[in-house]
Amino acid sequence: MTPLDPVDVASRVVQLLESGRRESTYKLATLLALVDICVENTTAPDGSLTVPVNEITHRVVAYY
């Protein structure tokens, strides 16, 4: 699996946020949770990041 270009990913996220329907705020909460978790944690030497589902759930509920 090839690594993703962070600028390309960020551009796609911004496009999604700008074009997305505002009624689906749980999607925004999920996205914010994932971004926060990625920023706050250190990746493994191979570039992967393990994110426990309960951490995502906790944050999504808090944001939503």
The first five atom37 places (N, CA, C, CB, O) and aatype in JSON, in Angstrom:
{
  "aatype": [12, 16, 14, 10, 3, 14, 19, 3, 19, 0, 15, 1, 19, 19, 5, 10, 10, 6, 15, 7, 1, 1, 6, 15, 16, 18, 11, 10, 0, 16, 10, 10, 0, 10, 19, 3, 9, 4, 19, 6, 2, 16, 16, 0, 14, 3, 7, 15, 10, 16, 19, 14, 19, 2, 6, 9, 16, 8, 1, 19, 19, 0, 18, 18],
  "atom_mask": [
    [1, 1, 1, 1, 1],
    [1, 1, 1, 1, 1],
    [1, 1, 1, 1, 1],
    [1, 1, 1, 1, 1],
    [1, 1, 1, 1, 1],
    [1, 1, 1, 1, 1],
    [1, 1, 1, 1, 1],
    [1, 1, 1, 1, 1],
    [1, 1, 1, 1, 1],
    [1, 1, 1, 1, 1],
    [1, 1, 1, 1, 1],
    [1, 1, 1, 1, 1],
    [1, 1, 1, 1, 1],
    [1, 1, 1, 1, 1],
    [1, 1, 1, 1, 1],
    [1, 1, 1, 1, 1],
    [1, 1, 1, 1, 1],
    [1, 1, 1, 1, 1],
    [1, 1, 1, 1, 1],
    [1, 1, 1, 0, 1],
    [1, 1, 1, 1, 1],
    [1, 1, 1, 1, 1],
    [1, 1, 1, 1, 1],
    [1, 1, 1, 1, 1],
    [1, 1, 1, 1, 1],
    [1, 1, 1, 1, 1],
    [1, 1, 1, 1, 1],
    [1, 1, 1, 1, 1],
    [1, 1, 1, 1, 1],
    [1, 1, 1, 1, 1],
    [1, 1, 1, 1, 1],
    [1, 1, 1, 1, 1],
    [1, 1, 1, 1, 1],
    [1, 1, 1, 1, 1],
    [1, 1, 1, 1, 1],
    [1, 1, 1, 1, 1],
    [1, 1, 1, 1, 1],
    [1, 1, 1, 1, 1],
    [1, 1, 1, 1, 1],
    [1, 1, 1, 1, 1],
    [1, 1, 1, 1, 1],
    [1, 1, 1, 1, 1],
    [1, 1, 1, 1, 1],
    [1, 1, 1, 1, 1],
    [1, 1, 1, 1, 1],
    [1, 1, 1, 1, 1],
    [1, 1, 1, 0, 1],
    [1, 1, 1, 1, 1],
    [1, 1, 1, 1, 1],
    [1, 1, 1, 1, 1],
    [1, 1, 1, 1, 1],
    [1, 1, 1, 1, 1],
    [1, 1, 1, 1, 1],
    [1, 1, 1, 1, 1],
    [1, 1, 1, 1, 1],
    [1, 1, 1, 1, 1],
    [1, 1, 1, 1, 1],
    [1, 1, 1, 1, 1],
    [1, 1, 1, 1, 1],
    [1, 1, 1, 1, 1],
    [1, 1, 1, 1, 1],
    [1, 1, 1, 1, 1],
    [1, 1, 1, 1, 1],
    [1, 1, 1, 1, 1]
  ],
  "atom_positions": [
    [[0.85, -1.17, 0.0], [0.0, 0.0, 0.0], [0.89, 1.24, 0.0], [-0.97, 0.0, 1.22], [1.79, 1.37, 0.84]],
    [[0.65, 2.14, -0.94], [1.46, 3.35, -1.02], [0.95, 4.41, -0.07], [1.48, 3.89, -2.46], [-0.26, 4.52, 0.14]],
    [[1.85, 5.19, 0.52], [1.42, 6.25, 1.44], [0.62, 7.32, 0.7], [2.63, 6.88, 2.14], [0.85, 7.6, -0.48]],
    [[-0.31, 7.91, 1.42], [-1.13, 8.97, 0.85], [-0.41, 10.31, 1.0], [-2.51, 9.02, 1.53], [0.32, 10.54, 1.97]],
    [[-0.61, 11.18, 0.05], [-0.06, 12.52, 0.12], [-0.91, 13.34, 1.08], [0.0, 13.19, -1.29], [-2.1, 13.53, 0.83]],
    [[-0.33, 13.84, 2.17], [-1.12, 14.58, 3.17], [-1.84, 15.8, 2.59], [-0.22, 15.02, 4.3], [-2.95, 16.13, 3.0]],
    [[-1.21, 16.48, 1.64], [-1.84, 17.65, 1.04], [-3.07, 17.24, 0.23], [-0.85, 18.41, 0.15], [-4.09, 17.93, 0.26]],
    [[-2.97, 16.13, -0.49], [-4.09, 15.63, -1.26], [-5.23, 15.22, -0.34], [-3.66, 14.45, -2.13], [-6.4, 15.51, -0.61]],
    [[-4.91, 14.54, 0.75], [-5.93, 14.13, 1.71], [-6.61, 15.36, 2.31], [-5.31, 13.26, 2.84], [-7.84, 15.41, 2.39]],
    [[-5.83, 16.35, 2.71], [-6.4, 17.57, 3.29], [-7.3, 18.29, 2.29], [-5.28, 18.51, 3.76], [-8.36, 18.79, 2.65]],
    [[-6.88, 18.33, 1.05], [-7.69, 18.96, 0.01], [-9.03, 18.25, -0.17], [-6.93, 18.98, -1.31], [-10.06, 18.89, -0.34]],
    [[-9.0, 16.94, -0.15], [-10.24, 16.17, -0.29], [-11.15, 16.36, 0.91], [-9.92, 14.68, -0.46], [-12.38, 16.42, 0.76]],
    [[-10.57, 16.45, 2.09], [-11.37, 16.67, 3.3], [-12.05, 18.03, 3.24], [-10.5, 16.57, 4.57], [-13.24, 18.15, 3.54]],
    [[-11.31, 19.05, 2.84], [-11.9, 20.39, 2.72], [-13.01, 20.39, 1.69], [-10.82, 21.42, 2.33], [-14.06, 21.0, 1.91]],
    [[-12.8, 19.73, 0.57], [-13.83, 19.63, -0.46], [-15.07, 18.94, 0.08], [-13.3, 18.88, -1.7], [-16.2, 19.37, -0.18]],
    [[-14.88, 17.88, 0.83], [-16.0, 17.16, 1.44], [-16.77, 18.05, 2.39], [-15.5, 15.92, 2.17], [-18.0, 18.07, 2.38]],
    [[-16.04, 18.79, 3.22], [-16.69, 19.68, 4.19], [-17.46, 20.81, 3.5], [-15.66, 20.27, 5.14], [-18.54, 21.19, 3.95]],
    [[-16.9, 21.33, 2.41], [-17.56, 22.42, 1.7], [-18.78, 21.97, 0.93], [-16.59, 23.08, 0.77], [-19.74, 22.72, 0.8]],
    [[-18.75, 20.75, 0.42], [-19.86, 20.29, -0.42], [-20.86, 19.4, 0.32], [-19.32, 19.54, -1.6], [-21.93, 19.1, -0.21]],
    [[-20.51, 18.99, 1.53], [-21.37, 18.08, 2.27], [-22.63, 18.74, 2.79], [0.0, 0.0, 0.0], [-22.67, 19.95, 3.01]],
    [[-23.65, 17.93, 2.98], [-24.89, 18.43, 3.55], [-24.69, 18.68, 5.04], [-26.06, 17.43, 3.31], [-24.03, 17.9, 5.72]],
    [[-25.25, 19.76, 5.53], [-25.07, 20.12, 6.93], [-25.95, 19.32, 7.88], [-25.34, 21.59, 7.11], [-25.76, 19.38, 9.09]],
    [[-26.92, 18.58, 7.35], [-27.79, 17.8, 8.22], [-27.06, 16.58, 8.79], [-29.04, 17.35, 7.44], [-27.46, 16.05, 9.83]],
    [[-26.01, 16.15, 8.13], [-25.29, 14.95, 8.55], [-24.13, 15.32, 9.47], [-24.78, 14.17, 7.32], [-22.97, 15.06, 9.15]],
    [[-24.44, 15.93, 10.59], [-23.38, 16.42, 11.46], [-22.6, 15.29, 12.13], [-23.96, 17.32, 12.5], [-21.49, 15.51, 12.61]],
    [[-23.17, 14.08, 12.19], [-22.41, 12.98, 12.76], [-21.2, 12.65, 11.89], [-23.31, 11.74, 12.92], [-20.18, 12.18, 12.4]],
    [[-21.31, 12.9, 10.59], [-20.16, 12.68, 9.72], [-19.06, 13.67, 10.04], [-20.58, 12.8, 8.24], [-17.88, 13.3, 10.06]],
    [[-19.41, 14.9, 10.27], [-18.42, 15.91, 10.66], [-17.8, 15.54, 12.0], [-19.06, 17.31, 10.72], [-16.59, 15.66, 12.17]],
    [[-18.6, 15.09, 12.95], [-18.09, 14.68, 14.27], [-17.12, 13.52, 14.11], [-19.25, 14.29, 15.22], [-16.09, 13.48, 14.78]],
    [[-17.44, 12.57, 13.23], [-16.55, 11.43, 13.0], [-15.24, 11.89, 12.38], [-17.23, 10.38, 12.1], [-14.16, 11.44, 12.77]],
    [[-15.34, 12.77, 11.42], [-14.14, 13.29, 10.76], [-13.27, 14.05, 11.76], [-14.53, 14.21, 9.58], [-12.05, 13.86, 11.79]],
    [[-13.87, 14.91, 12.56], [-13.11, 15.66, 13.55], [-12.44, 14.73, 14.56], [-14.02, 16.66, 14.28], [-11.3, 14.96, 14.96]],
    [[-13.15, 13.7, 14.97], [-12.58, 12.73, 15.91], [-11.36, 12.05, 15.31], [-13.63, 11.69, 16.31], [-10.33, 11.93, 15.97]],
    [[-11.47, 11.61, 14.07], [-10.34, 10.95, 13.42], [-9.15, 11.88, 13.24], [-10.77, 10.39, 12.09], [-8.01, 11.48, 13.46]],
    [[-9.41, 13.1, 12.84], [-8.33, 14.07, 12.66], [-7.65, 14.34, 14.0], [-8.86, 15.39, 12.06], [-6.42, 14.34, 14.07]],
    [[-8.41, 14.58, 15.04], [-7.83, 14.84, 16.36], [-6.99, 13.67, 16.85], [-8.94, 15.13, 17.37], [-5.9, 13.86, 17.37]],
    [[-7.49, 12.46, 16.67], [-6.75, 11.28, 17.11], [-5.44, 11.16, 16.32], [-7.61, 10.01, 16.93], [-4.4, 10.83, 16.9]],
    [[-5.49, 11.41, 15.04], [-4.27, 11.32, 14.21], [-3.24, 12.38, 14.62], [-4.63, 11.49, 12.73], [-2.05, 12.1, 14.65]],
    [[-3.7, 13.57, 14.93], [-2.8, 14.65, 15.32], [-2.19, 14.4, 16.71], [-3.53, 15.98, 15.3], [-1.02, 14.72, 16.94]],
    [[-2.98, 13.85, 17.61], [-2.56, 13.69, 19.0], [-1.68, 12.46, 19.24], [-3.75, 13.61, 19.87], [-1.06, 12.36, 20.3]],
    [[-1.62, 11.53, 18.31], [-0.89, 10.28, 18.53], [0.29, 10.15, 17.57], [-1.82, 9.09, 18.38], [0.31, 10.74, 16.49]],
    [[1.26, 9.37, 18.0], [2.46, 9.13, 17.21], [2.28, 7.86, 16.39], [3.71, 9.03, 18.13], [1.75, 6.86, 16.87]],
    [[2.73, 7.92, 15.16], [2.63, 6.75, 14.3], [3.72, 5.74, 14.65], [2.74, 7.15, 12.82], [4.73, 6.08, 15.25]],
    [[3.49, 4.51, 14.28], [4.47, 3.44, 14.45], [5.61, 3.66, 13.45], [3.82, 2.03, 14.24], [5.47, 4.46, 12.52]],
    [[6.73, 2.99, 13.63], [7.85, 3.14, 12.69], [7.48, 2.86, 11.23], [8.96, 2.22, 13.1], [8.09, 3.41, 10.32]],
    [[6.48, 2.01, 11.02], [6.07, 1.71, 9.64], [5.08, 2.73, 9.09], [5.47, 0.33, 9.57], [4.61, 2.59, 7.95]],
    [[4.74, 3.76, 9.89], [3.82, 4.8, 9.44], [2.37, 4.55, 9.77], [0.0, 0.0, 0.0], [1.52, 5.39, 9.51]],
    [[2.07, 3.4, 10.35], [0.68, 3.09, 10.69], [0.3, 3.72, 12.02], [0.46, 1.56, 10.73], [1.15, 4.08, 12.83]],
    [[-0.99, 3.83, 12.24], [-1.52, 4.36, 13.5], [-2.69, 3.49, 13.92], [-1.95, 5.85, 13.35], [-3.68, 3.37, 13.19]],
    [[-2.58, 2.89, 15.08], [-3.65, 2.08, 15.61], [-4.6, 2.96, 16.39], [-3.1, 0.93, 16.49], [-4.19, 3.67, 17.31]],
    [[-5.87, 2.92, 16.02], [-6.88, 3.75, 16.68], [-7.98, 2.83, 17.22], [-7.46, 4.82, 15.7], [-8.72, 2.24, 16.44]],
    [[-8.08, 2.72, 18.53], [-9.14, 1.88, 19.11], [-10.53, 2.44, 18.78], [-8.96, 1.77, 20.63], [-10.75, 3.65, 18.83]],
    [[-11.43, 1.56, 18.45], [-12.79, 1.96, 18.09], [-13.46, 2.71, 19.25], [-13.63, 0.73, 17.71], [-14.21, 3.66, 19.02]],
    [[-13.19, 2.29, 20.48], [-13.82, 2.96, 21.62], [-13.35, 4.41, 21.75], [-13.53, 2.2, 22.93], [-14.09, 5.26, 22.25]],
    [[-12.13, 4.71, 21.3], [-11.66, 6.1, 21.32], [-12.42, 6.94, 20.29], [-10.14, 6.16, 21.03], [-12.8, 8.07, 20.57]],
    [[-12.63, 6.38, 19.11], [-13.4, 7.08, 18.09], [-14.83, 7.31, 18.6], [-13.42, 6.28, 16.75], [-15.36, 8.42, 18.49]],
    [[-15.42, 6.28, 19.14], [-16.8, 6.37, 19.63], [-16.94, 7.44, 20.7], [-17.26, 5.02, 20.18], [-17.85, 8.25, 20.65]],
    [[-16.04, 7.44, 21.65], [-16.07, 8.41, 22.74], [-16.03, 9.84, 22.2], [-14.9, 8.18, 23.71], [-16.79, 10.7, 22.63]],
    [[-15.15, 10.08, 21.27], [-15.0, 11.43, 20.72], [-16.19, 11.84, 19.85], [-13.71, 11.52, 19.89], [-16.67, 12.97, 19.93]],
    [[-16.67, 10.91, 19.03], [-17.82, 11.24, 18.18], [-19.01, 11.63, 19.03], [-18.18, 10.04, 17.26], [-19.69, 12.62, 18.74]],
    [[-19.28, 10.87, 20.07], [-20.39, 11.19, 20.97], [-20.18, 12.55, 21.62], [-20.56, 10.1, 22.05], [-21.12, 13.33, 21.74]],
    [[-18.97, 12.84, 22.04], [-18.67, 14.13, 22.67], [-18.86, 15.29, 21.69], [-17.23, 14.13, 23.22], [-19.38, 16.34, 22.06]],
    [[-18.44, 15.11, 20.44], [-18.56, 16.19, 19.44], [-19.99, 16.34, 18.94], [-17.63, 15.92, 18.25], [-20.43, 17.45, 18.65]],
    [[-20.7, 15.25, 18.85], [-22.04, 15.27, 18.29], [-23.01, 15.84, 19.29], [-22.47, 13.87, 17.86], [-24.2, 15.94, 19.0]]
  ]
}
